[in-house]
Amino acid sequence: MKRYLPLLLIAILASACQSPKPNDGPVVGFVDAFEDATISQARNGFTDALKKEGFSEDKKTVQIEYRNAQGNIPTLTQIVNYFVSEKVDLLATCTTLSSVTAVQNTKTIPIFEMVSPTPERMKVVGRDGKVPANLFGAVEDLQYIDTSFSIIPKLLKPKGPKLVIGMIYNEAEPQSADAMQRIKLLANKLNVTLVALPLNTSADAQLVTQALLEKKIDAFFANPDNTVFASFETILKNCNAANVPIFTSEAGLVQRGAVAAFGADIYQWGYQAGEQAAQYLKTHTTKGLKPEMVKVRKRVYNPAAVKKYNIAMPSNFEAIK
């Protein structure tokens, strides 16, 4: 018996360390595609919304199992499959890649997406024209980009005959490629020259940004792109050194140094998805839930960046906190 006692103790310890634990309330599998200071605000908003509705990890009324793929697609798939095999109560997916991967790997576990585009833009709508029955949360379309981009010619004077705006896009990301095409059409209407270069990994950010700056751009537009988020500090450093202001459609990037934005508040985006998730956890039904458009958008500017580039902001823009 003594000979088997160590094995028995190991088995007990292994069982105790298994995650998730069944006695700590419902289990949420939170899937982040990559590490980013701006995107992480969505997770904070999501967990705060759950806490407000009585689902708190501190009070052991919910378990939030967090995994981050660090930008690795195979790892992202493994994370989702792990949560599916563990039969979590729901999946929370942050950014497009996480949401698409979840949709591809489960048809039954409810998915509450955030920092993701509409199902149509993610190309997850079925042949019957229907959105996946287990997909919910808060989404965004491209209309707000028009406002974000259109303000640049109103605030900047071109160095040459026409205003030249540079941008980076990721051909592998549907929302990034779609945004680039939309901005291209908008630039023509505004009589602006658009210089767009592809960037597939953040490791190439330095090289591609320098290539844009060599084309004598007047401004840089940071579009909704995971690669841009991940490499923003590199982009900012190079643009500031060349005295090229950055405009964006993402309020979170203004906190990190961009001049101005009109776009979704990332924290509120996550909060909105969290409210839906909390409703599901309370009622145990998804009746009445569907992917809904982001409700909170803000016009914000960075005071330090505005001062650096001597830009007069419209009164309907507020200083970022």
ZADREN-411279 format. One record per atom (N, C-alpha, C, O): x negated, y negated, z. Coordinates in steps of 0.02 Angstrom, whole numbers, plus 50000, padded with zeros to 5 digits. Each point is the difference from the previous one (the first is absolute). Example, Ala and Ser with C-alpha at 12.3 -4.5 7.8 and 13.67 -1.06 7.14 Angstrom:
REM residues 2
493405028450390/500454994150000/499554994050000/499485000150033/500704994649931/499584994150003/500394994550037/499754994550008/
REM end
This chain:
REM residues 321
499585006050000/500424994050000/499564993750000/500154995149965/499315005150075/499544994350002/499704998549932/499874994349982/500035011249980/499694999349934/500454995949953/499754996449958/500915004350051/500474996549955/500214993150026/500324996249964/499505002250099/500214993750030/499754993849962/500394995449989/498965004449990/499774994249962/500404999049935/500164994449981/499995011249986/500394999549938/500694997250013/500274996149960/500035006050096/500664997750018/499994992550014/500464996349980/499025001450056/499944992950015/499914995849937/500294994649994/499325007949959/499894996549936/500664999349962/500154994849972/500245010650028/500654999949966/500474994950030/500364996549965/499645003250102/500434995250035/499794992849984/500424995749987/498915003050014/499764993449985/500154997949929/500184994349987/499745010449966/500144998649930/500734998249990/500174995549962/500265008250073/500714998749995/500174993250028/500434996449972/499245001750082/500144993550032/499774994249957/500284994550004/499205006649954/499724994749960/500344999349932/499844995449962/500615009050022/500334999749935/500414993649995/500294997750049/499734999749892/500404994049987/500445001449940/499795003249952/500834994650050/500324996150052/500275004150059/500085006149994/500054990550062/500255003350060/500764999550003/500274994549992/500075011050018/500735000049995/500364996350055/500594998449993/499085000050064/500354997150057/499954992450002/500254996950047/499455000049903/499904992850002/500444996349949/499784995149970/500825007350019/500474996749955/499895001749928/499585004249984/500794992649971/499935001349928/499304998249975/499654995950030/500155007349916/499324999049974/500024996349933/500355001949954/499274992750043/499924996149939/499315001249972/499504999150034/500475002949903/499355000749966/499874993649961/500324998849949/499194997250074/499854993649968/499405001049954/499455001950022/500654996749913/499495001249949/499754993449972/500384996449967/498995002150045/499684994049972/499525002349945/499635004850009/500384991749934/499585002049944/499274997950010/499545003549980/500364990750052/499314997650009/499984995150059/500514997850025/498885000649995/499884995550057/499984992949975/499614998449954/500804997350076/500004993049978/500324995750054/500525001850028/499164992549987/500234995750054/500694997149986/500404999250047/499744999249891/500664997249983/500545005350002/500534999050030/499345006749938/500505005449997/500165002750069/500575002250011/498954997750034/500125002850067/500564996250037/500285002750048/499864991249931/500544996250032/500685003449990/500444999450042/499635004349903/500635003549987/500125005450052/500565001050023/498915002549994/500065005250052/500204997050067/500415002950036/499314991349980/500184996650062/500744998150000/500355000950050/499884996549893/500704998249995/500465006050006/500524999750033/499285005849935/500405006150002/500085002650071/500555001650022/498894998950014/500025002750068/500364995350048/500335002250047/499624991249941/500364995150042/500755000749991/500384999450048/499835001849890/500725000949986/500265006250035/500554999950029/499075005549969/500205006150035/500054998850076/500475002250033/499034994249993/499984998750073/500604995950022/500295001350052/499904993849906/500574995750017/500645004150005/500454998450040/499595006949921/500605004349999/499945005950047/500415004649998/499094995250046/499955005250051/499545005849985/499995004950038/499644994749907/499555005549982/499284997750011/499684997149956/500075004450104/499354997650022/499545005850017/500195004850033/499194994849943/499515005250017/499834999550075/499885005150032/500104988849995/499834999150071/500515003650044/499825002950052/500814996849928/500535003150040/500155007249978/500475003250024/499124999249929/500065006849974/500695001549972/500285005450007/500004989549959/500645001049965/499905001149926/500485000949963/498894998950015/499835001549930/499265001549996/499604997650041/500215006449910/499295001149984/499874997249931/500365001649952/499144994350042/499804997449934/499325002949985/499494997650025/500505007449933/499375003249979/499724996149940/500295000049946/499144996750065/499724995649949/499425003349963/499555002950032/500464996749902/499445002549959/499854994949946/500454996949971/498905002150015/499784995349948/499565003749950/499515003250020/500664996449917/499635003749948/499354996649979/499615002949963/500284990950061/499394996349983/499884999549925/499445000249976/501114999249987/499954999249927/499875006349961/499894999649939/500115006150094/499855006349966/500665003749983/500385001950044/499744999049891/500645003049977/500095007250025/500545001650025/498965002849968/500095006850026/500155000150076/500405004050023/499274991650014/500134999550072/500714997750013/500335002450046/499904992949913/500684997550007/500515005649991/500485000650037/499415003549913/500445005749987/499985005050058/500525002750020/498894998550007/499935004650057/500384997350061/500335003850036/499634989749975/500354997050057/500765001049994/500335002050047/499924996549894/500735000749989/500215007350008/500505001550032/499125002949938/500175007150005/499965002650072/500395004350020/499154993050018/499955001950071/500634997950037/500305004050037/499914989849953/500604997650034/500625004049978/500455001450040/499575000349896/500575003949975/500015006950033/500525002550020/498895000549985/499965006750031/500174999750075/500265004950027/499594989550005/500164999150071/500744998150010/500244999750057/500114999249888/500714998250002/500144994050045/500425000250045/499214994449942/500114993950037/500714997549986/500315001949950/499954994050095/500694997649992/500074995149942/500524999849967/498964996350022/500014995449942/499294998149982/499545000750040/500374996949899/499364997549976/500054992549991/500484997449972/499014999050052/499934992949987/499404999249954/499455002250016/500664994749926/499464999649950/499834992849986/500434995949986/498935002650018/499764993249990/499574999549938/499495003449993/500724992549962/499754998649933/500255005349950/500215005450019/499754992849919/500295003949945/499765007249997/500405004649993/498944996350012/499725006749993/500295004850053/500155005849984/499924991850077/500295004150053/500725001849984/500215005850009/500174989349968/500715001149986/500105004949943/500415004650004/499214994549943/500055004649942/499805007150019/500345004849982/499124995950056/499775006650021/500525003550043/500115006049993/500214990250051/500525003050043/500605002349958/500265005550011/499954990449942/500565001949957/499855006349960/500445004249989/498934996549991/499805005749960/499965006550040/500025005549972/499944993950094/499875005950041/500565002050047/499955005250033/500584990849972/500575002150040/500644997049973/500024994249980/500505009850018/500664997849978/500494999850058/500594998249992/499185003750068/500465000650056/499844995350058/500464997350031/498915001749984/499824995550056/500114992849979/499754997949948/500634998250091/500114993049982/499344996049997/499575000750044/500364995349905/499404996049989/500194992650006/500454997649965/499224998850080/500124992950008/499384996249977/499504999850035/500554997349906/499424996949970/499944992650016/500504996750017/498895000849979/499864992950010/499394998249959/499615004349981/500324989250005/499464997549957/499975004249936/499475002249978/501114998949994/500085004149940/500514996649954/500444996450023/499515004949912/500484997049953/500655003949996/500085005150034/500364992649924/500645003549991/499885006949971/499485001249969/500995003550041/499925006749972/499895000049924/499635004149974/500684991149992/499924999549928/499274998549982/499725003049955/499984992350081/499314998249987/499515005550021/499465000649971/500745003450078/499585005650021/500085006049954/499645004950004/500874994549952/500145005449952/500175006650035/499765005449981/500664994150071/500235006050035/500755001149991/500295004550032/500024991549926/500715001049986/500095006249956/499625000949952/500875003250063/500115006249963/500274998949930/500194994449983/499835010849978/500274999649932/500744998050000/500254997349951/500085004050105/500704998150006/500094992750019/500564997650009/498874998949999/500024992950018/500094998750074/500104994350020/499875010950020/500114999350072/499344999650038/499515003249982/500504992850072/499444999550045/499975006450042/500525002750018/498884999949999/499965005950043/500444999350061/499994994850033/500395010349982/500504999750053/499704998950070/500354997950046/499015003649961/499684999350066/499544993950005/499584999650045/500504995649909/499574994149999/500374993850025/500544998349976/499164998450074/500314994250032/499454994850014/499445000649975/500724994450065/499504995050019/500084993449964/500544998549975/498924997650023/500014993349971/499524999749940/499445002350004/500804994749942/499624999949937/499984992949972/500344995450024/499265003849924/499924993449968/500005000849925/499785005249973/500464989649992/499955000049927/499484994849979/499594997850041/500425000249896/499474995549975/500224992749994/499594995849982/501045002850032/500254993249987/499634994750041/499894994449977/499925007450085/499674995050043/499324998149973/499744994750018/499965009549940/499344998449973/500044993849956/499524996149997/501045003049969/500084994149957/499894993650039/499644995549977/500665004050082/499934994050041/499274999350024/499734994450000/499975011150020/499314999950026/499514997549946/499564996050014/500535006549925/499544998249946/500144993149973/499554996249983/501105002150012/500204993749968/499774993950039/499944994549971/499925006350093/499804994150040/499284997949984/499824994250012/499785010349960/499294998349988/499924994149953/499634995350016/500715004649925/499924994249956/500254993550031/499804994549979/500635005950071/500264994050033/499514997150049/500034994150018/499505010150005/499544997850053/499294998749975/499624996450032/500205006649911/499324999449975/499974996649931/500445001049958/499044995150032/499874997149935/499475004249965/499505001850031/500594999849905/499515004149965/499344996349989/499984993949993/499485010050007/499344997049986/499924998849926/499634995649979/500715008549981/499984999349927/500684998049973/500404997250037/499735004449900/500644998149969/500605003850029/500564997450000/499335008850023/500545004050029/499775003050067/499415001350010/501064999850034/499855003250063/499855007449988/500375003449964/499084999050064/499795006949992/500055003650068/499674998050048/500745007249955/500105003750062/499785007249990/500185003349952/499424999150095/499755006849996/500365004550049/500244997850052/499815008649931/500305004850046/499715006949988/499735001549946/500345002850104/499775006949997/500615004450008/500454998550039/499565007049925/500565004750007/499755007149996/499475001449972/500915003150057/499835007150001/500465003749953/500605000450011/499125002349935/500405003549950/500355006250028/500505002349972/499235000550082/500285006150029/500604998650046/500355004750020/499764989049998/500554998350044/500574996849960/499904994749969/500695008450029/500554997549960/500174992750016/500114996049954/499925002250111/500204993250016/499484994949979/500174994349985/499195007750014/499474995549980/500014998849925/499954994349977/500135011149985/500034999449927/500624996249978/499984995949954/500595005450080/500624996449985/499934992650015/500234995749961/499455002850095/499904993050019/499574996449950/500144994249982/499345009149994/499554996949951/500384998249936/499914994649972/500525010050004/500394998849940/500494994250010/500094995949955/500225003950103/500474994650014/499644993350003/500244995049973/499185004950060/499624993750006/499744997849932/499964994049986/499875010749972/499764998449933/500534996249960/499854995149967/500785007250037/500554996649966/500124993250031/500134995149964/499835004550102/500124993750034/499464994949983/500144994149991/499245008350005/499444995549983/500114996749932/499864994149991/500395009849961/500144997249934/500524994550003/499944994849967/500585006250074/500524995050007/499744993650033/500234994549984/499295006350062/499734994350036/499414996849965/499704995250026/500125007349915/499434997549962/499355000750040/499574995650001/500375010250031/499415001650041/499635005849967/500315004749974/499034995050026/499595005549976/499895005050056/499734998250053/500465008049937/499915005250050/499435004649980/499995002649944/499544998550101/499455004749989/500095005650052/499894998950059/500305007049917/500135005650045/499515005749987/499925002249943/499755000150110/499525005549994/500215005850045/500254998950055/499665007349921/500195005850041/499495001450056/499404999149991/500865003050065/499595002050057/500315006350030/500544999750028/499125005949966/500305006350022/499795002150071/500355003850032/499084993649991/499795001550069/499724993650031/499724995849965/500365003650101/499754994150035/499234999549996/499724994650010/499955010949975/499274999949995/499764995649942/499444997650000/501005001549950/499824995949942/500224992750007/499934996149953/500335002150105/500284993350008/499494994549988/500164995049967/499245005850058/499484994949991/499864998949926/499974994349977/499935011149986/499824999549930/500564996949959/499874995549959/500755006750052/500564997649961/500164992750017/500164996049955/499805002250108/500134993050020/499484995449969/500184994649976/499205007450024/499474996049969/500134999249925/499884994649972/500365010749996/500154999749928/500564994949987/499984996449950/500515003450094/500544995049993/499744992950009/500164995549961/499435003650090/499744993350014/499554997449944/499974994049989/499695010549976/499584998049944/500414997349942/499734996749955/500925004750045/500454997549947/500294993150018/500464997649968/499254999350084/500174993250019/500744999250017/500324995349975/499945009050066/500704999650019/500114994250049/499554998250038/501044998849960/500174994650045/500275002650067/499944996750052/500375009249945/500295002950060/500035007649993/499975002749944/500085000650113/500075007450001/500695001550029/500194997250051/500175007349916/500655002150026/499955007250026/499865004649961/500254996250104/499975006750031/500705003049998/500434998350040/499675006349914/500665003049991/500115005850049/499535002050034/501085000849971/500135005550047/499685006449977/500275003749959/499144997550067/499595005649976/499615002750061/499674996250035/500375010349976/499655002950057/499254999049997/499674999150051/500055001149888/499284999249992/499804992850017/499474998950030/500954996349951/499864993050017/500034999150076/499574996650029/500935006450004/500044999650073/499355002650031/499724996850044/500065009149933/499435003350031/499354996349990/499545000450041/500414995849904/499374996649984/500064992450004/499604996449972/500915001250064/500144992849999/499424995950027/499854994749972/499825007550080/499454996050029/499444999049949/499694994749998/500185010549962/499494999449947/500214994949948/499614995849978/501035004650001/500274995349951/499974992950028/499794995449965/500425003750097/500014993450031/499304996950005/499914994249984/499615009850037/499324997550008/499734997449933/499694994749998/500425009149949/499744998049935/500374993949972/499694995549971/500975004450038/500394994349975/499834993650038/499944994749970/499995005750095/499824994150040/499324997349981/499894994049997/499655010649989/499324998049980/500014996249934/499594995749987/500895006149970/500064996849935/500514994449999/500154997249948/500125001150111/500514994850007/500625001349958/500264995649966/499965010650036/500615002149964/500535002050052/499915004950035/500644991449970/500515001650049/500395006349981/500095001649941/500155001950110/500395006149991/500724998750019/500154997550054/500305004249901/500724999950014/500265007149999/499685004449970/500884996850061/500245006950006/500755000350011/500324994950013/499955011049982/500715001250014/500095003350068/500565001850019/498894999150018/500025003650063/499794995550058/499434997750003/501045001050042/499874995550057/499425002350042/499634995950028/500285010749978/499465002650040/499314998049975/499544999250040/500394999949895/499364998149972/499844992650013/499424997949999/501104998150013/499884993050018/499674999750068/499574995750012/500625008650033/499675000350066/499265001749992/499594998050042/500255005749906/499315002249989/499604995249957/499415001349986/500894993149992/499614995049965/500264997449934/499734995349972/500815007750001/500294997449938/500334993350015/500164998550057/499924997449891/500274993250010/500745000250019/500204997050050/500215006449910/500724999850011/500335006149970/499725003549958/500914997750064/500385005749975/500744998850010/500224996550046/500165006649911/500725000850011/500135007549993/499965002849946/500195000350110/500095007249997/500235002950065/500134996450049/499915010249952/500265003550058/499534999350060/499395000249992/500914999150067/499635000450062/499895007450016/500495003650011/498894998649989/499855007150007/500265002950066/500275005550001/499664990850053/500265002350065/500765001149996/500255005150021/500104990049952/500725000449994/500215005649952/500545003050007/499054998249944/500135005549952/500025006650038/500465004049991/499044997150050/499985006150040/500575000250051/500295005250013/499864989050016/500544999550049/500665002049969/500405003650031/499724994149908/500635001549966/500075007549987/500535002950009/498925000349971/500015007349990/500105003550067/500345005150003/499364992250049/500085002950067/500714999750026/500235004550036/500124990249946/500704999450021/500425005649969/500435002950032/499444998649905/500355005549967/499835006650033/500445004250013/498914996850001/499795006350031/500325000950069/500215005550017/499834989150021/500315000250066/500745001949995/500265003750041/500074993549908/500725001749990/500085007449987/500465003250025/499094999549935/500035007249985/499885004250063/500355004950013/499154993150026/499855003850062/500574999650050/500105004750039/500274989949960/500574999250046/500605004249977/500335003250041/499814996749894/500615003049975/499915007049971/500485003849993/498884997949992/499855006549968/500345000849933/500145005549977/499994988849990/500285000249933/499714994249959/499854994750027/500095006349908/499754994749956/500574996649964/499894996049954/500725005450066/500584997049967/499974992450005/499904997250054/500184999549890/499974992749998/499304997249991/499934993949991/499565010350011/499324997749991/499785000849927/500225004649965/499354990850012/499725000349933/499394995449998/499914995950044/499675004849905/499454995249993/500294993149990/500414998949955/499394996350087/500274993249995/499444995049990/499435001150021/500734993549946/499514994949985/499744996650063/500374999250049/499004998949950/499704996450056/500414993750014/500194996349953/499955002550109/500424994350019/499604993750017/500244994449989/499165006450038/499624994250023/499414998549954/499525003949996/500534990549968/499454997549959/499814993250026/500424996250025/498945002149969/499774993650027/499574996349948/499655002949960/500404990450045/499544995649963/499494997550051/500164996150044/499235006249949/499494998350050/499354997749967/499875001549942/499734994850097/499354998049975/499495000450057/500174999950059/499205000649921/499455000350048/499694993150005/499704997649952/500364999150106/499764993050008/499264999249982/499814995049969/499775009850051/499284999549986/499875000349925/499584996349974/500775008349992/499905000749928/500264993849962/499694997749952/500884999850070/500294994049970/499534994050007/499924996149953/499775003350106/499524994650011/499385000849957/499754995249972/500005011050022/499405001349960/500104997949927/499554997249969/501045004250005/500124998649929/500404993549989/500194998549943/499944997850111/500344993549996/500665000649961/500124996449952/500305008250070/500645001349967/500574997350043/500025001150060/500434995349909/500594997350034/500575005049993/500255001149945/499955001950110/500525005149999/500704997050004/500104994950033/500395008149933/500704997650004/500255000750072/499755004150038/500754992049978/500264999950068/500365006450020/500095001350060/500125002749890/500355006250017/499535005850015/500225005750009/499134993049992/499505005050021/499794998550072/499924994250018/500015011050022/499794999150069/499305002950012/499805004949968/499844992050078/499335002450016/500045006950032/500435001350043/499125003249936/500005006850027/499764999850072/499564996050018/500725008250023/499815000250071/499495005550012/499785001050056/
REM end
